[in-house]
Amino acid sequence: MANEATVYKELTEVFHDVFMRDDIALTPDLTAKQVQGWDSFKQIEIIMASEEKWNIKFNTRELDSLLSVGDLAKMIVVKTGG
């Protein structure tokens, strides 16, 4: 079970690993358009790393509903029973 604060902390690590940089500060309203290099391939990496880290799976409908980091964080909390 994860709470939102824990998810953001661990999700920040995921983003730093995926983008290989540590200057990305996650906020609920952060979107791909605001991060240089965040393309569809990076999106897949973020999702796969999140699924592995929290031992969860996203379905297509859930993935289509993700518009921001906040959406992802909330979904992780729900899927982990938080």
Steps between C-alpha positions, in 0.01 A plus 500: 500500500641836397392852584534789257808651668684167483392450140634841398833429670539164328357626170764773503765226513331329204508821298864568590593147389297513177626844395849447647491841667411619845366848433140395437266611779168321489181694559141378458448712188829409327446368146716357224495834315688659791790253509755500222540151355173361639371322193294184450803278562575670832131469589522124451816487714328698777198269495707182492726620782195599706333164444817323608566723802150467644423152358188627320363492145323774308238423238459698179210706628698600809800597288281709269370695802848607617541866413744608771735373768220559750276258310773236507569550870130474590462184294803342670352582842168341401662191348716443807204531734606835643 
